[in-house]
Amino acid sequence: MVGPGGDSSSSREGTTGRSMRDSRIGAAGRPRRTPAGAISTSRSTPGLHCLIPSHRLVLRAPVPAAETSQIVRFKLLIPGAILPAILALDLVTKRWALSALSQGRTGELFGGLVPLTLAYNKGAAFGIHIGEDSRWFFVPVTIVALGLLLALFRQASERDFLRVSAIAFVVSGAVGNLYDRVRWSRGVVDFIGPIDLGFWNFPIFNVADMAITCGAALLAVSFWLEEHEEGRASASSTPAGAGTGGADPVGDSDG
């Protein structure tokens, strides 16, 4: 039955239907733009209305599983190539030095620029002496250092090839010298040097010491680059005028 108020009743029914459809759309989790210029989402947090500024909302495409697996394999491939190469070179050269430079014999490289002299180092790298019997001091210290390097390797990004390579160099050198300390009490086998620098004789060292030094330098560069990138990211994410206390309100010039 249609009466004088039929038009008004139809209008109310249409409004009610649209309201129900809007509520269903909102319940489905579709983002609704608020008057404040933010995006309200309730799908990820049921019962809560999270207002995320539109300039903070960054949608990233998921990395394919095959690509992620390839990156992880490449991260493991770097130490898998560096570690055996450095350890083999260190072991072979030390064995050669024990047979060719024993009984006071010496050698030279590059036309006498780098002399070769067999020495046993009971101290730290490059012949740094801290005591007569420091063997059982350096063994546990080296093991702790290797544990810290392993933790640093696990935390390193799969794409941070510089840091992964640096850690591999340091670990290979540390393991090479640790082998000498464990196998006998004479100390680490050194044979490269001493190099006359004119004002100072550079201490005798070995291949493992070179790996540790190169890895430490690369690790320092890696940390510096990371800090530099974080500083740039922090500066770019700071809103304009945030450091100056904001702009003066418009319209305050009158009076």
FIBA-99158 format. One line per field, with one value per atom (N, C-alpha, C): residue in one letter; residue number from 1; y, z, x; atom name; chain. Coordinates in Angstrom, 2 decimals. Layout:
FIBA-99158
base <- c(a ...) .
balum <- c(NUM ...) .
yy <- c(Y ...) .
zz <- c(Z ...) .
xx <- c(X ...) .
lumgu <- c(CA ...) .
gulum <- c(A ...) .
This chain:
FIBA-99158
base <- c(m m m v v v g g g p p p g g g g g g d d d s s s s s s s s s s s s r r r e e e g g g t t t t t t g g g r r r s s s m m m r r r d d d s s s r r r i i i g g g a a a a a a g g g r r r p p p r r r r r r t t t p p p a a a g g g a a a i i i s s s t t t s s s r r r s s s t t t p p p g g g l l l h h h c c c l l l i i i p p p s s s h h h r r r l l l v v v l l l r r r a a a p p p v v v p p p a a a a a a e e e t t t s s s q q q i i i v v v r r r f f f k k k l l l l l l i i i p p p g g g a a a i i i l l l p p p a a a i i i l l l a a a l l l d d d l l l v v v t t t k k k r r r w w w a a a l l l s s s a a a l l l s s s q q q g g g r r r t t t g g g e e e l l l f f f g g g g g g l l l v v v p p p l l l t t t l l l a a a y y y n n n k k k g g g a a a a a a f f f g g g i i i h h h i i i g g g e e e d d d s s s r r r w w w f f f f f f v v v p p p v v v t t t i i i v v v a a a l l l g g g l l l l l l l l l a a a l l l f f f r r r q q q a a a s s s e e e r r r d d d f f f l l l r r r v v v s s s a a a i i i a a a f f f v v v v v v s s s g g g a a a v v v g g g n n n l l l y y y d d d r r r v v v r r r w w w s s s r r r g g g v v v v v v d d d f f f i i i g g g p p p i i i d d d l l l g g g f f f w w w n n n f f f p p p i i i f f f n n n v v v a a a d d d m m m a a a i i i t t t c c c g g g a a a a a a l l l l l l a a a v v v s s s f f f w w w l l l e e e e e e h h h e e e e e e g g g r r r a a a s s s a a a s s s s s s t t t p p p a a a g g g a a a g g g t t t g g g g g g a a a d d d p p p v v v g g g d d d s s s d d d g g g) .
balum <- c(1 1 1 2 2 2 3 3 3 4 4 4 5 5 5 6 6 6 7 7 7 8 8 8 9 9 9 10 10 10 11 11 11 12 12 12 13 13 13 14 14 14 15 15 15 16 16 16 17 17 17 18 18 18 19 19 19 20 20 20 21 21 21 22 22 22 23 23 23 24 24 24 25 25 25 26 26 26 27 27 27 28 28 28 29 29 29 30 30 30 31 31 31 32 32 32 33 33 33 34 34 34 35 35 35 36 36 36 37 37 37 38 38 38 39 39 39 40 40 40 41 41 41 42 42 42 43 43 43 44 44 44 45 45 45 46 46 46 47 47 47 48 48 48 49 49 49 50 50 50 51 51 51 52 52 52 53 53 53 54 54 54 55 55 55 56 56 56 57 57 57 58 58 58 59 59 59 60 60 60 61 61 61 62 62 62 63 63 63 64 64 64 65 65 65 66 66 66 67 67 67 68 68 68 69 69 69 70 70 70 71 71 71 72 72 72 73 73 73 74 74 74 75 75 75 76 76 76 77 77 77 78 78 78 79 79 79 80 80 80 81 81 81 82 82 82 83 83 83 84 84 84 85 85 85 86 86 86 87 87 87 88 88 88 89 89 89 90 90 90 91 91 91 92 92 92 93 93 93 94 94 94 95 95 95 96 96 96 97 97 97 98 98 98 99 99 99 100 100 100 101 101 101 102 102 102 103 103 103 104 104 104 105 105 105 106 106 106 107 107 107 108 108 108 109 109 109 110 110 110 111 111 111 112 112 112 113 113 113 114 114 114 115 115 115 116 116 116 117 117 117 118 118 118 119 119 119 120 120 120 121 121 121 122 122 122 123 123 123 124 124 124 125 125 125 126 126 126 127 127 127 128 128 128 129 129 129 130 130 130 131 131 131 132 132 132 133 133 133 134 134 134 135 135 135 136 136 136 137 137 137 138 138 138 139 139 139 140 140 140 141 141 141 142 142 142 143 143 143 144 144 144 145 145 145 146 146 146 147 147 147 148 148 148 149 149 149 150 150 150 151 151 151 152 152 152 153 153 153 154 154 154 155 155 155 156 156 156 157 157 157 158 158 158 159 159 159 160 160 160 161 161 161 162 162 162 163 163 163 164 164 164 165 165 165 166 166 166 167 167 167 168 168 168 169 169 169 170 170 170 171 171 171 172 172 172 173 173 173 174 174 174 175 175 175 176 176 176 177 177 177 178 178 178 179 179 179 180 180 180 181 181 181 182 182 182 183 183 183 184 184 184 185 185 185 186 186 186 187 187 187 188 188 188 189 189 189 190 190 190 191 191 191 192 192 192 193 193 193 194 194 194 195 195 195 196 196 196 197 197 197 198 198 198 199 199 199 200 200 200 201 201 201 202 202 202 203 203 203 204 204 204 205 205 205 206 206 206 207 207 207 208 208 208 209 209 209 210 210 210 211 211 211 212 212 212 213 213 213 214 214 214 215 215 215 216 216 216 217 217 217 218 218 218 219 219 219 220 220 220 221 221 221 222 222 222 223 223 223 224 224 224 225 225 225 226 226 226 227 227 227 228 228 228 229 229 229 230 230 230 231 231 231 232 232 232 233 233 233 234 234 234 235 235 235 236 236 236 237 237 237 238 238 238 239 239 239 240 240 240 241 241 241 242 242 242 243 243 243 244 244 244 245 245 245 246 246 246 247 247 247 248 248 248 249 249 249 250 250 250 251 251 251 252 252 252 253 253 253 254 254 254 255 255 255) .
yy <- c(-1.18 0.00 1.22 2.12 3.32 4.48 5.20 6.34 7.61 8.64 9.93 9.90 9.08 9.04 7.97 7.46 6.35 6.75 7.94 8.37 8.46 8.96 9.08 7.71 6.76 5.41 4.75 4.95 4.36 4.97 6.27 6.92 6.37 6.11 5.55 4.15 3.35 2.00 2.01 2.95 3.04 3.45 4.40 4.84 3.71 2.93 1.82 0.76 0.47 -0.51 -0.09 1.20 1.67 1.61 1.94 1.88 0.46 -0.51 -1.90 -2.35 -1.92 -2.29 -1.65 -0.37 0.30 -0.40 -0.85 -1.53 -2.85 -3.56 -4.82 -4.57 -3.51 -3.19 -2.86 -2.10 -1.77 -2.99 -3.93 -5.15 -6.04 -5.91 -6.75 -6.34 -5.21 -4.82 -3.89 -3.33 -2.42 -1.10 -0.50 0.76 1.89 2.69 3.85 5.09 6.07 7.30 8.20 8.66 9.52 10.96 11.88 13.31 13.83 13.17 13.68 13.31 12.65 12.30 11.03 10.19 8.93 7.79 6.59 5.40 4.53 4.20 3.39 1.94 1.06 -0.37 -1.12 -2.09 -2.89 -4.38 -4.78 -6.20 -6.88 -6.22 -6.85 -6.80 -5.83 -5.72 -5.67 -6.81 -6.82 -6.07 -5.24 -4.50 -3.22 -2.94 -1.72 -0.95 0.35 1.21 1.88 1.42 1.96 3.02 4.19 5.29 5.38 5.03 5.03 6.19 7.13 8.23 7.69 8.34 7.84 7.86 8.81 8.85 7.81 7.14 6.07 4.69 4.60 3.31 2.89 1.84 1.35 -0.11 -0.40 -1.75 -2.36 -3.46 -4.12 -5.45 -5.68 -6.96 -8.06 -9.19 -10.27 -10.80 -11.12 -11.67 -13.12 -13.51 -14.91 -15.87 -17.03 -18.02 -18.49 -18.63 -19.09 -18.07 -16.76 -15.73 -15.68 -15.82 -15.83 -17.00 -18.17 -19.34 -19.14 -18.49 -18.25 -17.28 -16.25 -15.28 -15.94 -16.79 -17.48 -18.41 -19.11 -19.99 -19.19 -18.01 -17.19 -16.67 -16.38 -15.94 -17.04 -18.27 -19.39 -19.74 -19.41 -19.73 -18.91 -17.66 -16.78 -17.37 -17.65 -18.28 -19.68 -20.37 -21.70 -21.70 -20.56 -20.45 -19.85 -18.86 -18.16 -19.02 -19.64 -20.40 -21.51 -22.41 -23.48 -22.95 -21.89 -21.36 -20.77 -19.96 -19.33 -20.37 -21.29 -22.31 -23.20 -23.58 -24.42 -23.68 -22.40 -21.62 -21.40 -21.16 -20.95 -22.23 -23.34 -24.62 -25.01 -24.84 -25.23 -24.35 -23.05 -22.15 -22.36 -22.64 -22.91 -24.21 -25.21 -26.46 -26.27 -25.45 -25.16 -24.43 -23.45 -22.68 -23.57 -24.54 -25.44 -26.30 -26.64 -27.48 -26.68 -25.51 -24.76 -23.72 -23.26 -22.16 -22.61 -23.89 -24.36 -24.24 -24.40 -24.35 -23.03 -21.95 -20.63 -20.19 -21.02 -20.62 -19.53 -18.70 -17.60 -17.61 -16.84 -16.68 -15.26 -15.00 -13.65 -13.70 -12.65 -12.46 -11.08 -10.96 -9.67 -9.03 -9.83 -9.30 -8.84 -9.49 -9.12 -8.10 -7.62 -6.63 -7.23 -8.49 -9.18 -10.38 -10.32 -11.47 -12.54 -13.75 -14.88 -15.46 -15.44 -15.90 -16.69 -17.90 -18.74 -18.26 -18.13 -17.73 -18.36 -18.55 -19.09 -18.00 -17.68 -16.58 -17.14 -16.89 -17.29 -16.18 -15.03 -13.89 -13.73 -12.47 -12.16 -12.07 -11.54 -11.44 -10.49 -10.74 -9.92 -9.89 -10.98 -11.08 -10.24 -9.76 -8.96 -9.87 -9.57 -10.45 -9.95 -10.85 -10.47 -11.43 -12.32 -13.24 -14.50 -15.25 -16.45 -17.58 -17.78 -18.89 -18.33 -17.81 -17.22 -18.10 -19.35 -20.25 -20.43 -20.75 -21.03 -19.77 -18.63 -17.38 -17.11 -17.32 -17.01 -18.06 -19.30 -20.34 -20.02 -19.79 -19.46 -18.11 -17.14 -15.84 -15.99 -16.81 -17.03 -17.73 -18.69 -19.41 -18.46 -17.58 -16.60 -15.65 -15.22 -14.32 -15.00 -16.28 -17.00 -17.10 -17.28 -17.29 -15.96 -14.87 -13.54 -13.29 -13.75 -13.58 -14.41 -15.59 -16.41 -15.73 -15.13 -14.40 -13.20 -12.53 -11.39 -11.85 -13.01 -13.56 -13.88 -14.44 -14.78 -13.53 -12.45 -11.21 -10.41 -10.72 -9.97 -10.22 -9.19 -9.30 -10.24 -10.92 -11.83 -11.09 -9.80 -9.00 -8.21 -8.31 -7.59 -8.45 -8.52 -9.39 -8.90 -7.59 -7.06 -7.55 -7.47 -7.92 -9.43 -10.16 -11.62 -12.02 -11.36 -11.65 -11.28 -10.13 -9.70 -10.70 -11.18 -12.16 -13.46 -13.85 -15.09 -14.97 -13.82 -13.63 -13.69 -12.99 -12.98 -14.38 -15.08 -16.42 -17.37 -17.31 -18.21 -17.97 -16.69 -16.39 -16.81 -16.59 -16.97 -18.48 -19.23 -20.69 -21.19 -20.56 -20.97 -20.83 -19.71 -19.53 -20.37 -20.59 -21.43 -22.85 -23.33 -24.69 -24.83 -23.82 -23.88 -23.86 -23.08 -22.98 -24.27 -24.96 -26.19 -27.37 -27.45 -28.65 -28.74 -27.61 -27.67 -26.40 -26.43 -25.32 -24.33 -24.59 -23.69 -22.35 -22.33 -21.09 -21.12 -19.99 -19.87 -19.75 -20.43 -20.40 -19.11 -18.25 -17.04 -17.15 -16.55 -16.68 -15.52 -14.60 -13.48 -12.25 -11.83 -10.69 -11.08 -10.17 -8.80 -7.86 -6.95 -6.04 -4.70 -4.27 -3.02 -1.85 -1.04 0.12 1.41 1.30 2.47 3.04 3.14 3.65 2.58 1.40 0.34 -0.97 -2.06 -3.38 -3.98 -4.14 -4.70 -6.14 -6.54 -7.89 -9.00 -10.17 -11.36 -11.82 -12.23 -12.63 -13.81 -14.19 -15.33 -15.03 -16.01 -15.82 -15.59 -16.29 -16.11 -14.68 -14.12 -12.73 -11.77 -12.02 -11.17 -11.26 -12.47 -12.65 -11.90 -11.98 -11.28 -9.77 -9.26 -7.82 -7.33 -8.04 -7.65 -7.74 -8.81 -8.96 -7.88 -7.52 -6.46 -5.12 -4.83 -3.59 -3.56 -4.67 -4.73 -4.65 -5.23 -5.17 -3.75 -3.01 -1.60 -0.78 -1.03 -0.33 -0.68 -1.94 -2.37 -1.67 -1.56 -0.86 0.63 1.22 2.64 2.87 2.01 2.14 1.96 1.02 0.82 2.05 2.61 3.82 4.98 5.09 6.16 6.02 4.80 4.58 4.85 4.46 4.72 6.22 6.96 8.41 9.05 8.58 9.12 8.78 7.55 7.15 7.95 8.20 8.98 10.42 10.98 12.35 12.48 11.48 11.55 11.31 10.56 10.29 11.39 12.34 13.44 14.43 14.76 15.72 17.09 17.81 19.14 20.07 20.83 21.78 21.19 19.84 19.22 19.72 20.05 20.49 21.97 22.73 24.18 24.57 23.57 23.89 24.14 23.90 24.05 25.44 25.60 26.91 27.76 29.08 29.98 29.84 29.88 29.76 30.87 30.51 31.49 32.35 33.63 34.53 35.22 34.95 35.60 36.94 37.34 38.60 39.79 39.60 40.71 41.09 42.34 42.81 42.96) .
zz <- c(0.00 0.00 0.00 -0.94 -1.08 -0.62 0.35 0.90 0.62 1.23 1.02 1.45 2.42 2.89 2.23 1.07 0.42 -0.06 -0.60 -1.09 0.03 1.17 2.32 2.82 2.82 3.28 2.35 1.02 0.07 0.23 0.51 0.72 1.93 3.02 4.22 3.96 3.19 2.89 2.05 1.06 0.25 1.07 1.98 2.84 3.74 4.27 5.15 4.39 3.13 2.33 2.05 1.70 1.45 2.70 3.84 5.10 5.41 5.14 5.39 4.46 3.18 2.25 2.66 3.09 3.54 4.74 5.66 6.86 6.48 5.47 5.05 4.39 3.60 2.96 4.02 5.03 6.10 6.87 7.10 7.84 7.07 5.74 4.92 5.01 5.64 5.84 4.78 3.94 2.94 3.59 3.19 3.79 3.47 4.49 4.31 4.65 3.76 3.96 4.91 5.95 6.94 6.56 7.15 6.83 7.17 8.11 8.52 7.53 6.44 5.43 5.77 6.66 7.02 6.49 6.56 6.09 7.29 7.47 8.60 8.15 8.84 8.52 9.78 9.65 10.81 10.55 9.39 9.06 9.84 9.94 10.62 12.13 12.65 14.10 14.38 14.50 14.71 15.98 15.86 17.01 17.27 16.56 16.76 15.47 15.55 14.39 14.41 13.53 13.48 12.41 12.78 11.83 11.41 10.18 9.65 8.68 8.90 7.95 6.57 5.57 4.21 3.73 4.20 3.74 4.41 5.46 6.14 5.60 4.84 4.37 3.17 3.35 2.28 2.03 0.84 0.46 -0.32 0.15 -0.49 -1.08 -2.29 -2.91 -2.28 -1.95 -1.33 -2.27 -1.69 -2.47 -2.81 -4.06 -4.42 -3.63 -3.32 -2.51 -3.22 -4.55 -5.29 -5.21 -5.29 -5.20 -3.82 -2.78 -1.41 -1.19 -1.67 -1.53 -2.25 -3.43 -4.17 -3.42 -2.81 -2.06 -0.86 -0.13 1.04 0.62 -0.49 -0.95 -1.32 -1.91 -2.25 -1.00 0.06 1.32 1.92 1.82 2.33 1.39 0.11 -0.85 -0.61 -0.15 0.06 1.11 2.35 3.29 2.87 2.13 1.66 0.67 0.00 -0.92 -0.24 0.65 1.27 2.34 3.21 4.33 3.88 2.99 2.60 1.88 1.07 0.33 1.27 2.24 3.17 4.08 4.58 5.48 4.76 3.53 2.78 2.48 2.07 1.78 3.04 4.16 5.41 5.84 5.74 6.16 5.26 3.95 3.02 3.18 3.32 3.46 4.78 5.85 7.13 7.06 6.41 6.28 5.44 4.40 3.59 4.42 5.23 6.04 7.05 7.63 8.60 7.97 6.71 6.05 5.35 4.81 4.02 4.83 5.93 6.68 8.06 8.28 9.59 9.70 10.91 11.21 10.77 10.93 10.69 9.24 8.32 6.92 6.66 5.69 5.34 3.84 3.43 2.04 1.78 0.58 0.24 -0.91 -0.99 -2.06 -2.67 -3.95 -4.65 -4.60 -4.88 -4.95 -3.62 -2.55 -1.23 -0.51 -1.15 -0.49 0.71 0.58 1.68 2.09 3.21 3.66 4.28 4.31 4.88 6.01 7.22 8.41 9.28 9.63 10.46 11.91 12.50 13.90 14.48 15.80 16.52 17.44 17.25 17.99 19.03 20.30 21.38 21.80 21.16 21.51 20.53 20.28 19.39 17.96 17.09 15.67 15.48 14.41 14.04 15.13 15.88 16.85 18.09 18.37 19.58 20.79 21.65 22.77 24.05 24.73 25.99 27.12 26.89 27.94 27.35 28.19 27.72 27.42 28.27 28.08 28.03 26.89 26.71 25.85 25.68 24.80 25.25 26.53 27.02 27.34 27.11 27.15 25.78 24.72 23.38 22.85 23.30 22.81 23.19 24.47 24.77 24.22 24.17 23.60 22.12 21.41 20.00 19.82 20.68 20.57 20.82 21.81 22.07 20.89 20.32 19.17 17.97 17.78 16.69 16.90 18.15 18.44 18.14 18.49 18.19 16.69 15.97 14.52 13.88 14.42 13.89 14.11 15.29 15.54 14.60 14.35 13.43 12.00 11.65 10.32 10.17 11.20 11.14 11.06 11.69 11.66 10.38 9.64 8.43 7.38 6.62 5.55 4.46 3.81 2.73 1.58 1.45 0.36 0.76 2.04 2.51 2.26 1.00 0.63 1.21 1.40 1.96 3.39 4.21 5.60 5.67 4.85 4.86 4.47 3.46 3.05 4.14 4.79 5.86 7.00 7.40 8.48 8.08 6.83 6.37 6.43 6.06 6.12 7.57 8.48 9.88 10.48 10.22 10.78 10.25 8.96 8.39 9.00 9.18 9.81 11.26 11.99 13.40 13.56 12.71 12.78 12.41 11.43 11.04 12.17 12.88 14.01 15.21 15.37 16.48 16.32 15.11 14.87 15.38 15.14 15.63 17.15 17.77 19.24 19.90 19.26 19.86 19.63 18.47 18.13 18.86 19.26 20.01 20.83 21.70 22.61 22.06 20.88 20.32 19.88 19.55 19.14 17.67 17.19 15.80 14.89 13.76 12.80 11.97 12.09 11.28 10.41 9.23 8.35 7.37 7.27 6.34 7.09 6.77 7.45 8.16 8.99 9.23 8.05 7.78 6.65 7.16 6.57 6.98 6.34 7.17 6.68 6.76 7.13 7.25 8.64 9.27 10.64 11.64 11.11 11.99 11.21 11.86 11.25 11.52 10.43 10.58 11.07 12.08 12.67 11.66 11.99 11.16 11.29 10.17 10.17 9.23 9.02 8.15 7.34 6.60 5.75 6.60 7.72 8.59 9.14 9.49 9.96 8.88 7.63 6.53 6.34 6.48 6.33 7.44 8.68 9.79 9.56 9.12 8.90 7.78 6.67 5.55 5.95 6.65 7.08 8.06 9.00 9.96 9.26 8.27 7.52 6.75 6.09 5.36 6.31 7.49 8.46 8.95 9.15 9.56 8.47 7.22 6.10 6.05 6.30 6.28 7.35 8.56 9.64 9.31 8.71 8.35 7.30 6.30 5.26 5.83 6.77 7.39 8.19 8.95 9.71 8.79 7.68 6.72 6.10 5.74 5.14 6.15 7.41 8.43 8.66 8.61 8.76 7.61 6.40 5.25 5.32 5.73 5.84 6.92 8.04 9.11 8.67 7.92 7.46 6.44 5.56 4.54 5.11 6.23 6.84 7.78 8.13 9.01 8.22 8.68 7.95 7.88 6.78 6.61 7.69 8.29 9.33 10.71 10.84 12.16 13.11 12.54 13.39 13.70 13.07 13.29 14.11 14.65 15.49 14.70 13.37 12.56 12.01 11.00 10.36 11.16 11.04 11.72 11.18 12.01 11.53 10.56 9.53 8.54 9.10 8.89 9.34 10.64 11.24 12.48 12.27 11.02 10.77 11.06 11.09 11.37 12.85 13.10 14.48 14.99) .
xx <- c(0.85 0.00 0.87 0.67 1.47 0.65 1.12 0.40 1.14 0.70 1.37 2.81 3.13 4.53 5.34 4.88 5.59 6.95 7.09 8.40 9.41 8.97 9.90 10.32 9.39 9.74 10.73 10.58 11.53 12.91 12.94 14.23 14.94 14.17 14.80 15.32 14.57 15.02 16.29 16.39 17.61 18.80 18.59 19.69 20.15 19.21 19.56 20.35 19.97 20.69 22.11 22.29 23.65 24.51 23.90 24.65 25.10 24.21 24.59 25.70 25.64 26.72 28.04 27.98 29.20 29.80 28.93 29.46 30.10 29.49 30.10 31.45 31.55 32.84 33.89 33.49 34.45 34.88 33.94 34.28 35.21 35.19 36.07 37.52 37.79 39.17 39.71 38.82 39.33 39.73 40.82 41.25 40.28 39.96 39.08 39.87 39.88 40.63 39.85 40.50 39.88 40.08 39.31 39.48 40.85 41.58 42.90 43.99 43.63 44.64 45.39 44.81 45.45 44.62 45.16 44.47 44.17 42.90 42.49 42.35 43.01 42.94 42.57 41.71 41.30 41.42 41.91 42.00 43.10 44.30 45.42 45.30 44.51 44.32 42.83 42.17 40.71 40.35 39.28 38.80 39.51 40.61 41.38 41.40 41.38 41.46 42.82 43.71 45.07 45.12 45.49 45.65 47.09 47.38 48.74 48.86 49.75 49.91 50.21 49.61 49.73 51.17 52.01 53.38 54.26 53.70 54.45 54.09 52.98 52.52 53.34 54.17 55.04 54.68 54.26 53.90 55.05 55.60 56.73 56.27 56.69 56.37 57.21 56.61 57.38 58.45 59.62 60.72 60.40 60.52 60.24 61.12 60.56 61.29 62.55 62.49 63.66 64.79 64.44 65.47 66.08 65.25 65.77 66.72 66.35 67.22 68.54 68.50 69.73 70.65 70.07 70.86 71.51 70.76 71.31 72.44 72.27 73.34 74.59 74.39 75.53 76.22 75.46 76.05 76.92 76.48 77.28 78.41 78.27 79.31 80.58 80.42 81.58 82.53 82.07 83.01 83.40 82.53 82.87 84.03 84.24 85.37 86.60 86.39 87.52 88.18 87.40 87.96 88.91 88.50 89.44 90.68 90.50 91.65 92.69 92.26 93.20 93.84 93.03 93.57 94.57 94.27 95.21 96.51 96.39 97.58 98.41 97.76 98.49 99.20 98.54 99.14 100.31 100.13 101.19 102.42 102.23 103.38 104.10 103.37 104.02 104.82 104.27 105.00 106.26 106.15 107.34 108.39 107.95 108.89 109.60 108.89 109.51 110.60 110.45 111.44 112.54 112.20 113.19 113.93 113.36 114.00 114.47 114.54 115.01 116.53 117.03 118.47 119.12 118.36 118.93 118.98 118.48 118.48 117.44 117.70 116.81 116.55 115.58 115.24 114.79 114.34 113.91 112.91 112.11 111.14 111.32 110.95 110.98 112.37 113.37 114.72 115.28 114.91 115.40 114.56 113.49 112.64 111.92 111.52 110.82 111.66 112.36 113.14 112.23 112.71 111.98 112.80 112.25 112.96 111.99 112.38 111.52 111.55 110.35 110.24 108.98 109.02 107.87 107.32 106.08 105.46 104.51 104.82 103.92 102.98 103.10 102.25 101.11 100.76 99.65 100.15 99.32 99.68 100.86 101.63 102.77 103.84 103.95 105.03 104.85 103.65 103.42 103.56 104.53 104.89 104.23 103.52 102.88 103.26 104.20 104.60 105.21 105.91 106.58 105.61 104.63 103.69 102.27 101.90 100.56 99.67 100.08 99.34 97.90 97.71 96.36 95.58 96.19 95.42 94.79 95.56 95.07 94.09 94.19 93.28 91.83 91.50 90.10 89.67 90.59 90.24 89.88 90.63 90.34 89.00 88.69 87.42 86.25 86.38 85.31 85.16 86.29 86.23 85.56 85.83 85.19 83.68 83.26 81.83 81.16 81.83 81.27 81.21 82.23 82.23 81.12 80.85 79.77 78.42 78.23 76.99 76.86 77.97 77.95 77.64 78.13 77.84 76.35 75.74 74.32 73.45 73.89 73.13 73.34 74.39 74.69 73.61 73.31 72.33 72.84 71.90 72.30 72.95 72.67 73.22 74.47 74.86 76.05 77.28 77.68 78.79 80.12 80.26 81.50 81.70 80.66 80.80 80.99 80.27 80.42 81.84 82.39 83.77 84.76 84.55 85.44 85.45 84.29 84.21 84.90 84.75 85.39 86.91 87.46 88.92 89.41 88.73 89.16 89.07 87.98 87.81 88.87 89.17 90.17 91.55 91.92 93.20 93.26 92.16 92.13 92.23 91.55 91.60 93.00 93.64 94.98 95.99 95.95 96.86 96.46 95.13 94.67 95.18 95.27 95.79 97.22 98.05 99.44 99.49 98.66 98.70 98.25 97.32 96.79 97.72 98.37 99.13 100.47 101.06 102.30 102.49 103.51 103.77 104.79 105.33 106.35 105.77 104.50 103.85 103.46 103.01 102.56 103.78 103.73 104.83 104.73 105.75 105.86 107.10 107.05 108.22 108.38 107.45 107.56 108.08 109.30 109.89 111.19 111.72 111.23 111.52 110.59 110.72 111.25 112.35 112.97 112.23 111.57 110.84 111.66 112.93 113.78 113.83 112.68 112.60 112.19 111.81 111.31 111.27 111.64 111.54 110.16 109.42 108.06 108.17 107.38 107.52 107.27 107.78 107.59 106.13 105.54 104.13 103.94 102.69 102.38 101.11 100.66 99.47 98.22 98.10 96.95 96.88 98.02 98.04 97.56 97.96 97.52 96.01 95.46 94.01 93.26 93.77 93.13 93.16 94.30 94.43 93.51 93.50 92.63 91.15 90.79 89.40 88.98 89.87 89.53 89.35 90.19 90.04 88.71 88.38 87.11 85.92 86.04 84.96 84.74 85.84 85.71 85.03 85.38 84.73 83.25 82.92 81.52 80.71 81.25 80.55 80.39 81.42 81.34 80.26 80.19 79.17 77.77 77.62 76.31 75.89 76.82 76.50 76.17 76.90 76.63 75.25 74.86 73.55 72.44 72.64 71.63 71.47 72.59 72.49 71.73 71.97 71.24 69.76 69.45 68.05 67.33 68.01 67.41 67.16 68.12 67.96 66.83 66.68 65.64 64.26 64.16 62.86 62.40 63.28 62.89 62.05 60.82 59.98 60.63 60.36 60.93 60.41 61.32 60.95 60.85 61.13 61.02 62.09 63.26 64.35 64.31 63.39 63.32 62.13 61.41 60.27 59.00 59.02 57.82 57.73 56.88 56.69 55.73 55.82 54.92 53.52 52.49 51.12 50.81 50.02 49.64 48.52 48.62 47.59 47.91 49.10 49.46 50.11 50.32 50.99 50.11 48.77 47.88 47.95 47.83 47.80 49.20) .
lumgu <- c(N CA C N CA C N CA C N CA C N CA C N CA C N CA C N CA C N CA C N CA C N CA C N CA C N CA C N CA C N CA C N CA C N CA C N CA C N CA C N CA C N CA C N CA C N CA C N CA C N CA C N CA C N CA C N CA C N CA C N CA C N CA C N CA C N CA C N CA C N CA C N CA C N CA C N CA C N CA C N CA C N CA C N CA C N CA C N CA C N CA C N CA C N CA C N CA C N CA C N CA C N CA C N CA C N CA C N CA C N CA C N CA C N CA C N CA C N CA C N CA C N CA C N CA C N CA C N CA C N CA C N CA C N CA C N CA C N CA C N CA C N CA C N CA C N CA C N CA C N CA C N CA C N CA C N CA C N CA C N CA C N CA C N CA C N CA C N CA C N CA C N CA C N CA C N CA C N CA C N CA C N CA C N CA C N CA C N CA C N CA C N CA C N CA C N CA C N CA C N CA C N CA C N CA C N CA C N CA C N CA C N CA C N CA C N CA C N CA C N CA C N CA C N CA C N CA C N CA C N CA C N CA C N CA C N CA C N CA C N CA C N CA C N CA C N CA C N CA C N CA C N CA C N CA C N CA C N CA C N CA C N CA C N CA C N CA C N CA C N CA C N CA C N CA C N CA C N CA C N CA C N CA C N CA C N CA C N CA C N CA C N CA C N CA C N CA C N CA C N CA C N CA C N CA C N CA C N CA C N CA C N CA C N CA C N CA C N CA C N CA C N CA C N CA C N CA C N CA C N CA C N CA C N CA C N CA C N CA C N CA C N CA C N CA C N CA C N CA C N CA C N CA C N CA C N CA C N CA C N CA C N CA C N CA C N CA C N CA C N CA C N CA C N CA C N CA C N CA C N CA C N CA C N CA C N CA C N CA C N CA C N CA C N CA C N CA C N CA C N CA C N CA C N CA C N CA C N CA C N CA C N CA C N CA C N CA C N CA C N CA C N CA C N CA C N CA C N CA C N CA C N CA C N CA C N CA C N CA C N CA C N CA C N CA C N CA C N CA C N CA C N CA C N CA C N CA C N CA C N CA C N CA C N CA C N CA C N CA C N CA C N CA C N CA C N CA C N CA C N CA C N CA C N CA C N CA C N CA C N CA C N CA C N CA C N CA C N CA C N CA C N CA C N CA C N CA C N CA C N CA C) .
gulum <- c(A A A A A A A A A A A A A A A A A A A A A A A A A A A A A A A A A A A A A A A A A A A A A A A A A A A A A A A A A A A A A A A A A A A A A A A A A A A A A A A A A A A A A A A A A A A A A A A A A A A A A A A A A A A A A A A A A A A A A A A A A A A A A A A A A A A A A A A A A A A A A A A A A A A A A A A A A A A A A A A A A A A A A A A A A A A A A A A A A A A A A A A A A A A A A A A A A A A A A A A A A A A A A A A A A A A A A A A A A A A A A A A A A A A A A A A A A A A A A A A A A A A A A A A A A A A A A A A A A A A A A A A A A A A A A A A A A A A A A A A A A A A A A A A A A A A A A A A A A A A A A A A A A A A A A A A A A A A A A A A A A A A A A A A A A A A A A A A A A A A A A A A A A A A A A A A A A A A A A A A A A A A A A A A A A A A A A A A A A A A A A A A A A A A A A A A A A A A A A A A A A A A A A A A A A A A A A A A A A A A A A A A A A A A A A A A A A A A A A A A A A A A A A A A A A A A A A A A A A A A A A A A A A A A A A A A A A A A A A A A A A A A A A A A A A A A A A A A A A A A A A A A A A A A A A A A A A A A A A A A A A A A A A A A A A A A A A A A A A A A A A A A A A A A A A A A A A A A A A A A A A A A A A A A A A A A A A A A A A A A A A A A A A A A A A A A A A A A A A A A A A A A A A A A A A A A A A A A A A A A A A A A A A A A A A A A A A A A A A A A A A A A A A A A A A A A A A A A A A A A A A A A A A A A A A A A A A A A A A A A A A A A A A A A A A A A A A A A A A A A A A A A A A A A A A A A A A A A A A A A A A A A A A A A A A A A A A A A A A A A A A A A A A A A A A A A A A A A A A A A A A A A A A) .
